[in-house]
Amino acid sequence: MPIKKKRISPRQKMINLMYLVLLAMLALNVSTDVLEGFSLVADGLKKSTDNASKSNMGIYSTFDQQMKNNPAKVKQWYEKAQYVRGMSDSLYNLAEELKEAIVRKSDGKDADINNIKNREDLEASTQVMLAPGTGRGKELFNAVNSYRERIVKMVTDKEKREIISSNLATEVPTKAKVLGKNWQEYAFENMPTAAAVTLLTKLQNDVRTAEGEVLHNLISNVDVKDIRVNQLNAYVIPNAQTVVQGGRFSAQIIMAAVDTTRRPTIYIGGKQIQSDKGYYETVCTKTGDFTFSGYIEMLNGSGEKVRRDFTQKYSVVAPSATVSADIMNVLYAGYDNPMSVSVPGIPSSKLRVSMTGGSFEQKGEGKYIARPSTPGTEAVITVSAESEGRMQEMGKFTFRVRKLPDPTAFIAYTADGGENHFTGGGLSKQILMSTEGIGAAIDDGLLNIAFRVNSFEMLLFDAMGNAVPYKSNGANFSDQQKAQMRGLARNKHLFIRDIHATGPDGIERTLNGVMEVIIK
């Protein structure tokens, strides 16, 4: 609501503007720990993508060799493989191009996608993907949809089709739909550069994974008798190559193009694993990059034992969560502070959030209300997430607790079709007499909190120059005060002081300062 104030100098206007910009920067600050977490996840995804690409290239090489040996039989499968290769490379390269464009927008023409300097930049992804007329978000949206629709038609296994469709989904979560955002706005609007690059890296990983699923399906149509023994290779198919500390690394170990009626024997670290389907699992207790190795033994069509060695790398990252105050980096005692809580990759329904020194209540998907009780203390918010059937702590976040600042007193009146707040200076007698009393509120651009006025004093000077006080025991002008105001002549002064008000925290305070009213 507009506030009628005294005219201020251009210098003071500039100071006020700089203050608002500073507050906005503080409110939008993204912690370096979260940005570092995005970098770790992006590195893990890149390693996973590189491994998937190598695996896919091995299958393409097998197709090339088989095409030379028996083109009549292999041609239809070879052509389908090349079709998959073309459309997969197209979407992969588009994502890479967008990553480079976002990083250049953030860091300049000498930007290095592997060494992002301005990782916290919130404007680069928005401009590249959503700028009117030039934004490429719609292009990416259409490309992902087209690729998903074509690739799932080439996967015969229903469960794998569902996984691929889920990984490449472009549906906006229900909460975002309420806000009226489309997929590209939801994914890239005001997204830090590090997060936008990580999102596109995940898309590249999903593309290579989907490509690999189709290639394995196609290669299975080529008779194993047409492949020489030295073309058989061992493959490790992990559920994920980046694991949160305390979680489990899971992988399926298979030999490509084998007879499914024959189960290979698998050894890791010199010990045979007991799994009919080649499923391997280990608990990850430390962070870092790890490698496990072993070999597979099985009988070929001639009854000879065939052995193939394998190695597999994976990364374990520390758990991370994001807790941000929607107003600023403090909490106010006795007040409903809006909060946002999220953990990358985990839905809000799987989160458990608690706070010391007050109450913490969920109000929607990822939205909470924090109400600390004691100013001058610290409130610690703990975030846990359900993962693999158990609760795991994702982080603790400490906020300073302060008392709500004092409000500003005003006289509310209606003019020009809206409500105005008069805080001092000249005011017409007609407007003054039409008002009921005074109000008080915090309205600084961040907070908008109304207070209840309990009492105030109006001070007038009589003909002898004596100060005469008139007390009101509420927010409204008393009959005596109204009578005195009615008798005031033009250019006479009255003063409102000793204002007592109570905020939502239940604390009554006496406001400093005096409101001067000059009758016009």
N, C-alpha and C positions, 0 to 999 in steps of 0.2 A: 504494500500500500504506500502511495507517495507521502512524503513528509515535507511539509512546508518549512523551509529553514531560511536563515539570513543569507544574503548573497556572500559567496566566498570568492577569494582571489584565484586567478589561474594557477598560481603556485600551489595553493592548498588543494585544488582539484587534482593536480598531478600527483601530489603526495597521497591523496585518497585512492587514486587509481593504482598506484604502485602497491599500496597496502592490499587491495583486492587481488591483484595479480599474485602477490606473495602468498596470500591465504590459499588461492587456487592451486599454486604449486605445491604447497604443503599437503593439501587434501588429496592431490593426485600422485603424490610421491609413491614410487614402487620400491620396495626394499631391495638392496643388492643381493641378499640371500635368495629371494624369489627369482631374480634375474639369473643368478648363478645356477639355480635349479633348472631353469629352462635350458641353459647351455649344456648342462650335464645330460638332460633328457635328449636334446638335439644330437649330441655326440653319440649317445647310445643308439638312437634311431638311425643315424648315418652308418654306423658299423653294421647294424642289422640289415640295412638296405644294401650295403656293399656285398655282404655275404649272400643275400638273396640274388643279387645281380650275377655274382659268380656262379651260383648254382644254376640259374637260368641259362647263362652262357654255355655251361657244360651240356645242357640239354639241346641247345641250338647246335652245338658242335656235333652232337650225336646224330641229330637230324641231317646235318650236312653230309656226314660220313655215310649214313644209311641211304641218303638220296643218290649218292654216287654208286653204292653197291646194288641197289634195287629200286630205281626210280619209278617203275611201274606200280610197285606195291606201296611205296612210301609217299608218292607225290601228293595225295589228298591231305595226308596228315602234315606234310612239310608245308604246304600252302596255308593251311590253317595256323600253323605255328608262326609263319611269317606275318600273317594278318594280326595275330595277337601281339607280335613284336612291334609292328608298326603303330598300332593304336596305344600300346602301353608306353612306348618311347615318346609319343606325341604328348600325352598327359604328363608324363614325368618331366619332359623338357619344358613344358609350360609352367609347371610348379617351380622349376629351377630358375626360369626367366623371371618369374614374379619375386622370388627370393632376392635375386640380384637387384631388381628394380627397387624393392623396399629398402635394402641395405644402402644402395646408392642415394636414395632420397634421405636416409637418416645420416649417413657418414660422408656424402659427397662423391665426386667422380673417382677418387682413389680408394673407394670402399673395398673391404675384403670380407666376403661372406663368412669366412672361417674365423674372423677376428673383428667382431662387431664392436665399435667404440661406443656408440650411443644406443645401448641396448634398451634403455628406458624410454626412448622416444615414442610418444603416443600419436604423433601426427603422420609418420611415414606410411604406415600400412593403410591408414584412412585415406590419404591422398592417392596412393597408387591403386587401391582397390575400389574406392567409393567416390572419387572425385566426379562431379557431374560432367558427363560427356566423354571423359577420358578414363574413368575408373574401369578396372578390368575384373572386378568381382563377378559381374554377370557372366563374363566369358568363362571364368573358372567354374562357376556354378553349372553352366550348360555343358562344359567339357566333362565334369565329374559325372553328371547324370547320364550323358551319352555313353561314357566308358562303362559305367556300372550296368546299364541296360544290356550292352553288347557282351560284356565279359561273363555275366552270370548265366547267359544262355549257353555258354560253352562248358559249364561245370555240371557234371552229372550228379554229384553227391548233394543231396538236399541240405544237409547240415553245413557243408562248406559254402553253398550258395547263400545261406542265411548269414554266415559270418562275413563273407565278402560284401554283401548288401549292407550289413550293419557298419562295417568299416568305412564304406564309401557313401554313407547316407548324407543327404543334404537337407534333412528335415530340421526345423527349428524347434528347440524345446518349448514346452507349453508356456513357460513363463515369458520367454522372449516373444512368443506370438501375441501375448497380452500387450506387450510394449510396442507391437506393430513392426517389428524388425523382420527383414528377410534373412536368408542364410548368410549371405555375404556381409551384411551389416552386423549380424550377431557374431560372426567369426572375426571380423577385422576392424570394426569401429572402435577407435581409441584403444587399440591393442598395442602393447609395447613391441618394439621391433623384434626383440628376442623371442617373444611369444608367437608373433606372426610367422617368423622363420621356422620355429619349431613345429607349428601347425602344418606348414607346407612340407616340411621334412617328413612328418608323419604321413601325409598324403602320398609322398613318393614311396615310403615304405609299404603302404597299403597297396599301391600299384604293383610293385615288384612281387609282393606276396600273392596277389590275385593272379598275376602273370604266371608265377611258378605253379600255382594250383592247376591252371589250365594246361600248362606244358606237361606236367606229370600225367594228367589225364590223357593227353594226346600221345605221349610216348608209350603209354601202356598199350596202345593199339598196335604197336610195332612188335611183332613176334620176337621173343628173346632169342630164338635160334638164328635170327638175322644179325644179331649183335655179337661180335667176338668177345671172348672172355675178358680181354684187357680193356674193354670199353665199359665194363661194369664198375660202378663207383658207390661208395657209401655216402649217405646223406644224413645230416642231423637237422630235424625240423623242430625248432624251439617254439613254445607257446609265446614267449617274449624274451628278448635278449637284454632288456633293461628291467631290473628287478629292484623293488623297494627293499631296503634293509629290513630283515626279519621275515620277508616273504619267501616264496619257493620258486626256484628255477625248474621249469619242466620242459622236456624235449622228447620227441619221438625219433628213434634212430632206425633208419631203414636202408636197404640196398635197392637202388632203382632198377626197374624192369626185371624183377625176379618173379618166379612162380609163387603165387600167393598161397599155394598149398604147402609150401616148404618154409618153415620158420628158421631164420638164421640164429646163430648163437652170438651173443654180444658180450664183449669184455671191456671194462673200463677200469683203468689202473691195475690191470692184471687180474681183476675179479669178474666173474660172470654175473651179469645182472639177471634177476629172476623176473622176467616179464615176457609173456607170450607175444605181445604186440610191440615190443621194443620200446617201452615207456621208461624214461629215466627221470628221477627227481632227486633234488638235494636242497637242504635248508641253507639259505644265504644269511650268514651272521655278520659279515663284514662288507664294507663298501670298497669299490675298486673294480679293476678289470681282471677277469679270470679266464682260464682256459682248461678244458678237460679233454682227454684223448683216450683212444682205445682202438679196437678193431672188431670186424664182423667176420664170422666164418659160416660158410654154407656149402652145400653140394651143388655142382652144376649138372647139366643134363647128362653128362657122361659118368656121374658119380664121383667126380674129383672134388676135393675140398678147395674152395676159393676163399682167400682172405683179403680183406680191404681195410686199410687203416683210416682213421678219421680224427680230426681235431675240431673243437668248437669253442669259440670265444663268446663271452657274455659280460655284461656290466651290471654292477649292483650300486644303486644310488640311495642316498639317505632319504627318509620320508620327509615330505614338505607339505605345508598347509599355508593358506593365506587368510588372515583376519584383519579387517580394516574397519575403522570407525567411519561411518558415512558422513560425519560432519568434520572432524579434525582429529589430530592424534592425541586427544584427551577424552576422558569421560567425565560427565557432570553428576555429582551426587544427587540422589533423589529425583532424577530426571530419566525419561525413557530415551536412551541414546540408541539411534538406529545403527546396526552393525551388519556387515557382510562377511560370510565365512565360506570358504571353498577349499577343496583339495583336488589338484589336477587328476583327472581320470576316475574320480569317485563321486557318485551321485550324492546329493545332500541327504537323501533318505538313509544313507549308510553312515552318516556322521553323528557323533555324540559330542556336544559342546557344553562346558561348564565354566563357571567363574567364581573366584573367591571374593568375599566381601560384598556380596549383593546377589541379585537374581539375574538369570539369563534365560530369555524365553524366545522360542522360535515363532516367527510371524509369517513365514512363507518359505519358498524354496531358496535357500541360501541367505535368507534375511532373518535377523534376530533383533531383540531389544535387550540392551544391557542397562541395569539400574543399580549402580553401586550405592552403598549406603553412607560411607564416611568420607568427607573431603580430606585431602592431605595424605591419603594412603595410596596404595597401588592395587589395581585389580588385575589378577592373573587369569587369563582365559586359556583353557586347555582344550585342544581339539584331538579327538580320537576317531578312527575310521574302522569300519568292519571290512576285513580283508581275509579271504580264505577261511571264513567261518569263525574268525576270532577278532577281538578289538585290538587295535594297535595305535599307540599314541603317535600323532603326526607333528606335534609341536605345542609350545607354550608361548603366550604373547602377553607382555606386561604393558599396562596403560596407567598413566597418572590420573588420579581422581581429584577433581576440583569442585569448588562451590560455583553455582551458577553466577555469572556476573550480574551487577545491578542493572535494572532496566532503565529506560528513559521515560520520563513522564511527558504526557501530551494531552492536548484537548482535541478530541475527534469532532470533525464536522463534515458535512456533505457539500461538495461543490464540483461543477463540471462533470456531473454524472458519476462521481466516485467519492470514496471516503478519503479525507485528508487528515494528517496529523500535524497540529500546530504545536511547536516546542518553544516559541518565544518570539517577541518582536511585535509588529503592528497587527491588530486584528479589529475588524469592524465590530461595533457594538451590537449590530443586528445578529451577526454570526455568534458572538459570545452569548447573547441572551437565548439563542435557540439551542444551545448545547445543554446536556444534562449534568456534566461534571467532567472529571479527568480520568485518564487511563494510564497504564504503564506497560511497557513491553520491551523485550530485547528484539531488535530488528536490524541486524548488522550485515545482512547479506548471506550469513551462514546459519545463524539461529533466528527463529521466528517464534518467540515464546511470550505468551501473554501472562501478566501478573494481576493479582487482585489488589486494588487500592483499598486500604482499611481506614485511612483518615488523612486529612491534610489541613493546612492553615492558609487562609487568604489574608494578606496584609495590605491595608490602605493607609494613606496619610490624610489627616483631617486638615481643616483650614489653618490650624495653628502649627502644622508640620509634625504633629504627633503621630506615631505609628500605632494603628489600631488593628489588632488581630481578630479574625473571625474563624472559628473552628468548624470543621465538618467531620462527622463520625462515619464517613463512608466515601464512596467514590463520587457521589452526586453533590452538587452545590446545595447547601442548606438554604432554607427560605430567607434567613438573615443575610447570607452571602448574596443571594439573588437580588434582594432589595438594595443592597449597597451598590452592586454592579449597575442596577437600573438607574441610579442617580449620578453615575459618572459622566463627566463631560468629555468632549473630544480632547485628545492628547493627554488625558489623565493616565496615571500608571497604577497597576495593581500587581501584587507579587504573590505567587503560590509557592509555599515552602513547607518544610517539615512533613514531607510525604512519607507515609508508612505503607509498604506493599508486601504481599506474600506471593512467592512463586510456586511452581509445581513441586518444588522440593520441600514445601511446608515451612520454610524459614522466612520470618518477617524481618525486613530490613528498612532502615531510614535512608531515603535517597539524598545524596549530596546535591548541592546546587539549588538555584531558585529559578522558577519560570517567571519571566517578566512579560506582562501584557500591556501594550500601549493602545488605548482606545482610539480608533480611527473613524 
